[in-house]
Amino acid sequence: MELEDATCMPQVPEERTLELTSLEVTLMKAETLRKEERVGRIRAERALKALQETMSSSASSTIACSNATPEQNHEDQPQQDSGDGTCCTTKPLDGTHVAKPVVTGFDAVTFKPIGVVRSVYRRRYGTPRQGLLVDKGRGVVVLDERTAGREALCGLDAYSHCWILFQFHTNTNAHKTSTKLKVHPPRLKGMSMGVFATRSPHRPCNIGLSIAKIESIDGPNLRISGLDIIDGTPVFDIKPYIPADMVADSKPAAWASEDIPIHPVEFTDSALNQLYSEFSSAPSKKPTSPTALSGSDNPPLTPSHLPPYKTMFSNPDELVLFLKNALQFDIRSISNQAKDANTTTVTTPYSVTLDSFQVDFVMDNNTTRITAVSLL
């Protein structure tokens, strides 16, 4: 009976069987292609998102996220997944360095500068670690009137001092992918300290905060003194200093409250004569005063587009006082100080750019002796 039933079942033509098999194969191929397409699309979307986050992080590094150490580059160290979507170096246990995380929980932020600082300090070398220690230093915050007009300064002249929020734009670690969390402040003579316990400019997020004395306001130009900001520095904000900013019972770390040694500063006769001659006899070489840019046809207010400025001082006597004020603190590196301390027969010459002048000097028995002053 079973044989008869099987014999009586309708037979599928061979052509239909082949057609059915072909359709099944086509369907399987389509399903495979669809899955591959979906996987490829997801991978592409992830890659695009990662690229966008990287680009956004790079863009934000113009005002933030820069590394904090010139001593060592950890780019060649292998990476490991921390399990939370971020990435860290394989040696984070000592707390000395971590790799920059991919932005996950927070969006990257980009700020547009409101202006730049024109300063007597052209380079990091020679810039005081605390601006008010060199109260003869001069500078001008030049507002970009397309972003923050002169009206924004109205009323600020009623205050004596102001806070300036800026970017450490000459940070040498912006291109690196890891951050050193411990730095070596000069006052610690080689000892390390957590970066957030110091005023080091080499920070995970390269934003600086400084206080300066308000001298005057001239249109879009805020003239200040006692600054510690380098020429061409982008500025993000200006705020008045008020009594509430001062904490009466504040307590600094012992090492940070130690007095900074002050050295006598002397001019050689030839250097002093050269200073007065250079200042007074070469007005054609002095560049124009700092002014704000305005209008859409002008280039942006960036260090590369800044015109050279005229000396910040109105007469050579002011320049003399400034140089004595700035060089009474030992600006040599710790290594050069140690090297000179071990050398008694040779006096090492040094050179620093301050205002529009190159200043040559030597350290002679703890006295800073200025040997030449030439207009740049």
C-alpha beads as a LAMMPS data file, in Angstrom:
LAMMPS data file: protein, C-alpha beads

376 atoms
375 bonds

1 atom types
1 bond types

-500.0 500.0 xlo xhi
-500.0 500.0 ylo yhi
-500.0 500.0 zlo zhi

Masses

1 110.0

Atoms # bond

1 1 1 0.000 0.000 0.000
2 1 1 2.786 2.412 0.887
3 1 1 4.427 1.661 -2.415
4 1 1 1.206 2.278 -4.223
5 1 1 0.668 5.597 -2.426
6 1 1 4.138 6.714 -3.308
7 1 1 3.618 5.642 -6.856
8 1 1 0.376 7.580 -7.055
9 1 1 1.984 10.930 -5.859
10 1 1 2.229 13.545 -8.599
11 1 1 5.642 13.823 -10.112
12 1 1 7.313 17.286 -10.385
13 1 1 8.675 17.860 -13.842
14 1 1 12.435 18.029 -13.996
15 1 1 12.298 21.516 -15.522
16 1 1 10.316 22.845 -12.529
17 1 1 12.791 21.254 -10.130
18 1 1 15.694 22.962 -11.835
19 1 1 13.799 26.267 -11.829
20 1 1 13.033 25.915 -8.124
21 1 1 16.642 25.117 -7.318
22 1 1 17.796 28.124 -9.328
23 1 1 15.371 30.405 -7.447
24 1 1 16.570 29.054 -4.092
25 1 1 20.184 29.688 -5.077
26 1 1 19.303 33.219 -6.226
27 1 1 17.454 33.882 -2.976
28 1 1 20.381 32.624 -0.928
29 1 1 22.758 34.843 -2.885
30 1 1 20.484 37.840 -2.420
31 1 1 20.216 37.159 1.300
32 1 1 23.993 36.837 1.553
33 1 1 24.513 40.074 -0.371
34 1 1 21.947 41.836 1.816
35 1 1 23.733 40.725 4.973
36 1 1 27.112 41.721 3.561
37 1 1 25.706 45.058 2.483
38 1 1 24.251 45.642 5.956
39 1 1 27.500 44.665 7.645
40 1 1 29.474 46.848 5.261
41 1 1 27.104 49.768 5.819
42 1 1 27.410 49.433 9.596
43 1 1 31.173 49.259 9.368
44 1 1 31.219 52.282 7.092
45 1 1 28.962 54.195 9.476
46 1 1 31.200 53.307 12.411
47 1 1 34.297 54.315 10.484
48 1 1 32.662 57.600 9.482
49 1 1 31.657 58.319 13.065
50 1 1 35.159 57.545 14.318
51 1 1 36.633 59.815 11.653
52 1 1 34.215 62.615 12.540
53 1 1 35.072 62.281 16.225
54 1 1 38.778 62.323 15.421
55 1 1 38.400 65.404 13.235
56 1 1 36.247 67.097 15.848
57 1 1 38.795 66.261 18.535
58 1 1 41.584 67.641 16.353
59 1 1 39.629 70.825 15.725
60 1 1 38.929 71.276 19.417
61 1 1 42.626 70.939 20.150
62 1 1 42.991 74.502 18.876
63 1 1 41.464 75.556 22.170
64 1 1 41.600 72.363 24.205
65 1 1 42.947 68.808 24.350
66 1 1 46.716 69.167 23.972
67 1 1 49.335 66.981 25.606
68 1 1 51.193 68.067 28.649
69 1 1 54.798 67.045 28.326
70 1 1 57.775 67.873 26.100
71 1 1 59.872 65.086 27.592
72 1 1 58.540 61.923 25.939
73 1 1 56.236 60.886 23.131
74 1 1 54.207 57.744 23.922
75 1 1 52.755 57.299 20.431
76 1 1 54.667 54.058 19.914
77 1 1 53.189 52.351 22.968
78 1 1 50.556 49.668 22.344
79 1 1 46.961 50.422 23.217
80 1 1 44.412 48.338 25.089
81 1 1 40.666 48.566 25.382
82 1 1 39.561 49.797 28.790
83 1 1 36.124 48.298 28.352
84 1 1 34.183 51.545 28.353
85 1 1 34.737 52.677 24.824
86 1 1 37.875 54.620 25.631
87 1 1 41.451 53.636 25.137
88 1 1 44.468 53.940 27.378
89 1 1 48.129 53.088 27.279
90 1 1 49.306 49.781 28.684
91 1 1 51.067 51.492 31.590
92 1 1 48.565 53.769 33.346
93 1 1 49.019 52.297 36.825
94 1 1 51.671 54.771 37.941
95 1 1 49.416 57.702 37.078
96 1 1 52.046 59.358 34.910
97 1 1 50.447 59.192 31.494
98 1 1 47.312 58.168 29.666
99 1 1 46.360 58.187 26.015
100 1 1 43.783 60.658 24.825
101 1 1 40.343 58.977 24.883
102 1 1 38.024 59.009 21.927
103 1 1 35.180 61.355 22.769
104 1 1 32.308 59.188 24.010
105 1 1 30.087 60.776 26.641
106 1 1 30.903 64.385 25.785
107 1 1 30.950 66.252 22.531
108 1 1 34.093 68.090 21.464
109 1 1 33.782 71.835 21.884
110 1 1 35.315 74.484 19.662
111 1 1 35.546 78.133 20.705
112 1 1 36.083 81.062 18.383
113 1 1 38.650 83.536 19.749
114 1 1 37.406 87.071 20.418
115 1 1 40.843 88.527 19.757
116 1 1 44.565 88.150 20.351
117 1 1 47.217 89.452 22.718
118 1 1 50.058 91.641 21.510
119 1 1 52.774 91.277 24.110
120 1 1 56.328 92.267 24.960
121 1 1 56.973 88.527 25.287
122 1 1 57.630 87.152 21.817
123 1 1 58.716 83.667 22.897
124 1 1 58.032 81.323 25.796
125 1 1 61.627 81.824 26.872
126 1 1 61.708 84.992 28.935
127 1 1 57.987 85.041 29.696
128 1 1 57.475 85.241 33.478
129 1 1 55.808 82.340 35.235
130 1 1 53.595 84.809 37.093
131 1 1 52.817 88.010 35.240
132 1 1 52.338 90.350 38.182
133 1 1 55.904 89.609 39.311
134 1 1 56.999 91.654 36.290
135 1 1 54.618 94.582 36.612
136 1 1 56.496 96.604 33.972
137 1 1 55.523 94.129 31.240
138 1 1 53.104 95.568 28.685
139 1 1 50.514 94.100 26.373
140 1 1 47.337 94.792 24.442
141 1 1 44.306 92.571 24.037
142 1 1 43.193 93.347 20.484
143 1 1 39.540 92.501 19.922
144 1 1 38.359 91.147 16.588
145 1 1 35.446 93.504 15.998
146 1 1 33.690 90.919 13.867
147 1 1 33.371 88.759 16.978
148 1 1 33.497 91.111 19.965
149 1 1 33.180 94.823 19.282
150 1 1 34.573 97.657 21.339
151 1 1 31.202 98.006 23.038
152 1 1 32.067 94.833 24.955
153 1 1 34.795 96.765 26.814
154 1 1 32.453 99.503 27.977
155 1 1 32.668 99.787 31.776
156 1 1 35.722 97.535 32.156
157 1 1 37.927 100.570 32.852
158 1 1 36.163 100.937 36.216
159 1 1 38.127 97.889 37.403
160 1 1 41.825 97.696 38.235
161 1 1 42.472 94.136 37.028
162 1 1 40.899 91.524 34.775
163 1 1 40.986 87.796 34.109
164 1 1 41.992 86.663 30.628
165 1 1 41.021 83.228 29.327
166 1 1 43.278 82.114 26.487
167 1 1 44.875 79.231 24.634
168 1 1 48.446 78.026 25.123
169 1 1 48.881 78.186 21.364
170 1 1 52.625 77.476 21.406
171 1 1 52.186 74.228 23.358
172 1 1 54.653 71.825 21.768
173 1 1 52.602 68.734 22.616
174 1 1 49.442 69.401 20.610
175 1 1 50.378 66.819 17.965
176 1 1 50.932 63.964 20.422
177 1 1 48.384 61.299 21.279
178 1 1 49.168 60.788 24.960
179 1 1 49.130 63.074 27.956
180 1 1 51.727 63.199 30.682
181 1 1 49.925 63.701 33.962
182 1 1 53.014 64.626 35.935
183 1 1 55.230 67.594 35.097
184 1 1 58.441 69.079 36.457
185 1 1 57.906 72.676 37.632
186 1 1 61.182 74.638 37.629
187 1 1 60.742 75.565 41.279
188 1 1 60.803 71.883 42.252
189 1 1 64.316 71.482 40.802
190 1 1 63.552 68.304 38.872
191 1 1 60.888 66.770 41.110
192 1 1 57.561 65.828 39.536
193 1 1 54.078 66.942 40.466
194 1 1 50.581 66.263 39.151
195 1 1 49.818 68.742 36.401
196 1 1 46.644 69.958 38.111
197 1 1 48.705 70.870 41.180
198 1 1 50.860 73.214 39.079
199 1 1 50.559 76.243 36.824
200 1 1 52.344 74.469 33.978
201 1 1 51.258 75.436 30.442
202 1 1 51.636 71.778 29.371
203 1 1 48.160 70.565 30.257
204 1 1 45.704 67.935 28.954
205 1 1 43.451 70.806 27.885
206 1 1 45.624 73.731 26.846
207 1 1 43.525 76.580 28.203
208 1 1 45.205 79.285 30.269
209 1 1 43.838 81.716 32.837
210 1 1 45.788 84.824 33.747
211 1 1 45.254 88.037 35.661
212 1 1 46.548 91.398 34.435
213 1 1 46.352 95.043 35.417
214 1 1 44.110 97.246 33.284
215 1 1 46.001 100.302 32.057
216 1 1 43.560 101.834 29.592
217 1 1 41.007 101.103 26.885
218 1 1 41.528 102.519 23.410
219 1 1 38.664 101.561 21.106
220 1 1 38.913 97.787 20.617
221 1 1 42.306 97.681 22.379
222 1 1 42.548 96.729 26.057
223 1 1 45.964 97.831 27.271
224 1 1 47.296 95.792 30.175
225 1 1 50.417 95.318 32.279
226 1 1 51.791 92.588 34.519
227 1 1 50.897 89.888 32.020
228 1 1 52.462 86.466 31.391
229 1 1 50.995 85.849 27.933
230 1 1 52.952 85.405 24.707
231 1 1 52.480 87.613 21.654
232 1 1 49.839 86.275 19.278
233 1 1 47.937 84.307 21.926
234 1 1 44.237 83.705 21.051
235 1 1 41.850 85.099 23.686
236 1 1 38.483 83.508 24.485
237 1 1 37.116 85.722 27.223
238 1 1 37.784 88.686 29.510
239 1 1 36.274 89.069 32.957
240 1 1 36.757 91.758 35.626
241 1 1 38.624 90.854 38.786
242 1 1 36.403 91.476 41.821
243 1 1 37.060 91.245 45.600
244 1 1 35.112 87.994 45.775
245 1 1 37.848 86.394 43.667
246 1 1 40.288 86.786 46.545
247 1 1 40.161 83.997 49.134
248 1 1 41.393 85.355 52.456
249 1 1 42.195 81.988 54.033
250 1 1 43.691 80.328 50.966
251 1 1 46.618 77.981 51.523
252 1 1 49.169 77.306 48.782
253 1 1 51.487 74.327 48.728
254 1 1 54.713 74.923 50.629
255 1 1 56.879 74.665 47.516
256 1 1 54.686 77.166 45.649
257 1 1 54.837 79.751 48.439
258 1 1 58.618 79.910 48.652
259 1 1 60.156 83.239 47.711
260 1 1 61.613 83.410 44.206
261 1 1 65.260 84.545 44.265
262 1 1 65.848 88.035 42.871
263 1 1 69.138 88.954 41.220
264 1 1 70.616 92.404 40.620
265 1 1 70.507 93.542 36.988
266 1 1 73.216 95.739 35.522
267 1 1 73.869 97.203 32.074
268 1 1 77.327 97.482 30.657
269 1 1 78.034 101.025 29.473
270 1 1 78.059 99.898 25.853
271 1 1 74.731 98.068 26.211
272 1 1 73.023 101.059 27.797
273 1 1 74.328 103.410 25.110
274 1 1 73.216 100.949 22.447
275 1 1 69.711 100.748 23.938
276 1 1 69.216 104.529 23.848
277 1 1 70.669 104.742 20.358
278 1 1 68.563 101.911 18.963
279 1 1 65.390 103.218 20.568
280 1 1 65.706 106.794 19.356
281 1 1 67.576 106.616 16.062
282 1 1 65.653 103.959 14.187
283 1 1 61.983 105.032 14.156
284 1 1 61.599 103.898 10.544
285 1 1 62.314 100.338 11.649
286 1 1 59.637 100.369 14.302
287 1 1 56.451 98.687 13.096
288 1 1 52.987 100.125 13.489
289 1 1 50.945 100.075 16.675
290 1 1 48.623 97.144 17.316
291 1 1 45.140 97.689 15.924
292 1 1 42.050 95.546 15.589
293 1 1 40.977 94.089 12.279
294 1 1 37.455 94.558 11.036
295 1 1 35.543 93.875 7.867
296 1 1 35.054 90.667 5.932
297 1 1 37.921 91.405 3.523
298 1 1 40.547 91.355 6.254
299 1 1 42.398 88.147 7.184
300 1 1 41.465 86.434 10.440
301 1 1 43.065 87.476 13.709
302 1 1 45.570 84.658 13.931
303 1 1 49.283 84.747 14.797
304 1 1 50.254 84.194 11.163
305 1 1 48.201 87.213 10.028
306 1 1 49.226 89.647 12.766
307 1 1 51.150 92.726 11.659
308 1 1 54.315 93.512 13.626
309 1 1 53.784 95.989 16.416
310 1 1 55.627 99.064 17.586
311 1 1 57.556 98.882 20.832
312 1 1 55.194 98.917 23.803
313 1 1 57.238 101.634 25.490
314 1 1 57.043 105.349 24.843
315 1 1 60.647 106.125 25.814
316 1 1 63.924 104.266 26.458
317 1 1 63.749 104.812 30.217
318 1 1 60.598 102.677 30.368
319 1 1 62.377 99.973 28.410
320 1 1 65.312 100.032 30.845
321 1 1 62.962 99.604 33.804
322 1 1 61.179 96.733 32.073
323 1 1 64.385 94.855 31.258
324 1 1 65.593 95.195 34.847
325 1 1 62.179 94.035 36.074
326 1 1 62.036 91.020 33.736
327 1 1 65.627 89.818 34.154
328 1 1 65.824 90.112 37.935
329 1 1 64.390 86.568 37.937
330 1 1 66.664 83.845 36.592
331 1 1 65.138 82.838 33.249
332 1 1 67.723 80.167 32.498
333 1 1 66.586 76.562 32.367
334 1 1 67.317 74.287 35.313
335 1 1 69.906 72.405 33.240
336 1 1 71.698 75.616 32.237
337 1 1 71.698 76.831 35.828
338 1 1 73.319 73.573 36.919
339 1 1 75.814 73.696 34.063
340 1 1 76.825 77.277 34.855
341 1 1 77.130 76.457 38.557
342 1 1 79.805 73.888 37.691
343 1 1 81.700 76.293 35.448
344 1 1 83.793 78.962 37.115
345 1 1 86.149 79.933 34.310
346 1 1 83.746 80.652 31.447
347 1 1 80.693 82.934 31.509
348 1 1 77.962 81.572 29.251
349 1 1 76.267 84.164 27.006
350 1 1 72.481 84.105 26.680
351 1 1 70.016 85.922 24.467
352 1 1 66.309 86.644 24.835
353 1 1 63.762 88.539 22.748
354 1 1 61.798 91.093 24.757
355 1 1 59.516 93.669 23.147
356 1 1 61.126 94.606 19.814
357 1 1 64.659 94.016 21.016
358 1 1 67.187 91.225 21.280
359 1 1 68.806 91.333 24.709
360 1 1 72.149 89.622 25.313
361 1 1 73.201 88.911 28.881
362 1 1 75.379 86.794 31.145
363 1 1 75.029 85.615 34.731
364 1 1 78.069 86.778 36.654
365 1 1 78.201 85.972 40.393
366 1 1 74.385 85.891 40.640
367 1 1 74.175 89.218 38.844
368 1 1 72.396 89.513 35.495
369 1 1 74.654 91.656 33.316
370 1 1 73.117 92.926 30.063
371 1 1 75.837 93.179 27.412
372 1 1 73.911 94.234 24.291
373 1 1 70.454 95.498 23.257
374 1 1 69.640 95.580 19.545
375 1 1 66.443 96.431 17.687
376 1 1 65.022 93.494 15.749

Bonds

1 1 1 2
2 1 2 3
3 1 3 4
4 1 4 5
5 1 5 6
6 1 6 7
7 1 7 8
8 1 8 9
9 1 9 10
10 1 10 11
11 1 11 12
12 1 12 13
13 1 13 14
14 1 14 15
15 1 15 16
16 1 16 17
17 1 17 18
18 1 18 19
19 1 19 20
20 1 20 21
21 1 21 22
22 1 22 23
23 1 23 24
24 1 24 25
25 1 25 26
26 1 26 27
27 1 27 28
28 1 28 29
29 1 29 30
30 1 30 31
31 1 31 32
32 1 32 33
33 1 33 34
34 1 34 35
35 1 35 36
36 1 36 37
37 1 37 38
38 1 38 39
39 1 39 40
40 1 40 41
41 1 41 42
42 1 42 43
43 1 43 44
44 1 44 45
45 1 45 46
46 1 46 47
47 1 47 48
48 1 48 49
49 1 49 50
50 1 50 51
51 1 51 52
52 1 52 53
53 1 53 54
54 1 54 55
55 1 55 56
56 1 56 57
57 1 57 58
58 1 58 59
59 1 59 60
60 1 60 61
61 1 61 62
62 1 62 63
63 1 63 64
64 1 64 65
65 1 65 66
66 1 66 67
67 1 67 68
68 1 68 69
69 1 69 70
70 1 70 71
71 1 71 72
72 1 72 73
73 1 73 74
74 1 74 75
75 1 75 76
76 1 76 77
77 1 77 78
78 1 78 79
79 1 79 80
80 1 80 81
81 1 81 82
82 1 82 83
83 1 83 84
84 1 84 85
85 1 85 86
86 1 86 87
87 1 87 88
88 1 88 89
89 1 89 90
90 1 90 91
91 1 91 92
92 1 92 93
93 1 93 94
94 1 94 95
95 1 95 96
96 1 96 97
97 1 97 98
98 1 98 99
99 1 99 100
100 1 100 101
101 1 101 102
102 1 102 103
103 1 103 104
104 1 104 105
105 1 105 106
106 1 106 107
107 1 107 108
108 1 108 109
109 1 109 110
110 1 110 111
111 1 111 112
112 1 112 113
113 1 113 114
114 1 114 115
115 1 115 116
116 1 116 117
117 1 117 118
118 1 118 119
119 1 119 120
120 1 120 121
121 1 121 122
122 1 122 123
123 1 123 124
124 1 124 125
125 1 125 126
126 1 126 127
127 1 127 128
128 1 128 129
129 1 129 130
130 1 130 131
131 1 131 132
132 1 132 133
133 1 133 134
134 1 134 135
135 1 135 136
136 1 136 137
137 1 137 138
138 1 138 139
139 1 139 140
140 1 140 141
141 1 141 142
142 1 142 143
143 1 143 144
144 1 144 145
145 1 145 146
146 1 146 147
147 1 147 148
148 1 148 149
149 1 149 150
150 1 150 151
151 1 151 152
152 1 152 153
153 1 153 154
154 1 154 155
155 1 155 156
156 1 156 157
157 1 157 158
158 1 158 159
159 1 159 160
160 1 160 161
161 1 161 162
162 1 162 163
163 1 163 164
164 1 164 165
165 1 165 166
166 1 166 167
167 1 167 168
168 1 168 169
169 1 169 170
170 1 170 171
171 1 171 172
172 1 172 173
173 1 173 174
174 1 174 175
175 1 175 176
176 1 176 177
177 1 177 178
178 1 178 179
179 1 179 180
180 1 180 181
181 1 181 182
182 1 182 183
183 1 183 184
184 1 184 185
185 1 185 186
186 1 186 187
187 1 187 188
188 1 188 189
189 1 189 190
190 1 190 191
191 1 191 192
192 1 192 193
193 1 193 194
194 1 194 195
195 1 195 196
196 1 196 197
197 1 197 198
198 1 198 199
199 1 199 200
200 1 200 201
201 1 201 202
202 1 202 203
203 1 203 204
204 1 204 205
205 1 205 206
206 1 206 207
207 1 207 208
208 1 208 209
209 1 209 210
210 1 210 211
211 1 211 212
212 1 212 213
213 1 213 214
214 1 214 215
215 1 215 216
216 1 216 217
217 1 217 218
218 1 218 219
219 1 219 220
220 1 220 221
221 1 221 222
222 1 222 223
223 1 223 224
224 1 224 225
225 1 225 226
226 1 226 227
227 1 227 228
228 1 228 229
229 1 229 230
230 1 230 231
231 1 231 232
232 1 232 233
233 1 233 234
234 1 234 235
235 1 235 236
236 1 236 237
237 1 237 238
238 1 238 239
239 1 239 240
240 1 240 241
241 1 241 242
242 1 242 243
243 1 243 244
244 1 244 245
245 1 245 246
246 1 246 247
247 1 247 248
248 1 248 249
249 1 249 250
250 1 250 251
251 1 251 252
252 1 252 253
253 1 253 254
254 1 254 255
255 1 255 256
256 1 256 257
257 1 257 258
258 1 258 259
259 1 259 260
260 1 260 261
261 1 261 262
262 1 262 263
263 1 263 264
264 1 264 265
265 1 265 266
266 1 266 267
267 1 267 268
268 1 268 269
269 1 269 270
270 1 270 271
271 1 271 272
272 1 272 273
273 1 273 274
274 1 274 275
275 1 275 276
276 1 276 277
277 1 277 278
278 1 278 279
279 1 279 280
280 1 280 281
281 1 281 282
282 1 282 283
283 1 283 284
284 1 284 285
285 1 285 286
286 1 286 287
287 1 287 288
288 1 288 289
289 1 289 290
290 1 290 291
291 1 291 292
292 1 292 293
293 1 293 294
294 1 294 295
295 1 295 296
296 1 296 297
297 1 297 298
298 1 298 299
299 1 299 300
300 1 300 301
301 1 301 302
302 1 302 303
303 1 303 304
304 1 304 305
305 1 305 306
306 1 306 307
307 1 307 308
308 1 308 309
309 1 309 310
310 1 310 311
311 1 311 312
312 1 312 313
313 1 313 314
314 1 314 315
315 1 315 316
316 1 316 317
317 1 317 318
318 1 318 319
319 1 319 320
320 1 320 321
321 1 321 322
322 1 322 323
323 1 323 324
324 1 324 325
325 1 325 326
326 1 326 327
327 1 327 328
328 1 328 329
329 1 329 330
330 1 330 331
331 1 331 332
332 1 332 333
333 1 333 334
334 1 334 335
335 1 335 336
336 1 336 337
337 1 337 338
338 1 338 339
339 1 339 340
340 1 340 341
341 1 341 342
342 1 342 343
343 1 343 344
344 1 344 345
345 1 345 346
346 1 346 347
347 1 347 348
348 1 348 349
349 1 349 350
350 1 350 351
351 1 351 352
352 1 352 353
353 1 353 354
354 1 354 355
355 1 355 356
356 1 356 357
357 1 357 358
358 1 358 359
359 1 359 360
360 1 360 361
361 1 361 362
362 1 362 363
363 1 363 364
364 1 364 365
365 1 365 366
366 1 366 367
367 1 367 368
368 1 368 369
369 1 369 370
370 1 370 371
371 1 371 372
372 1 372 373
373 1 373 374
374 1 374 375
375 1 375 376
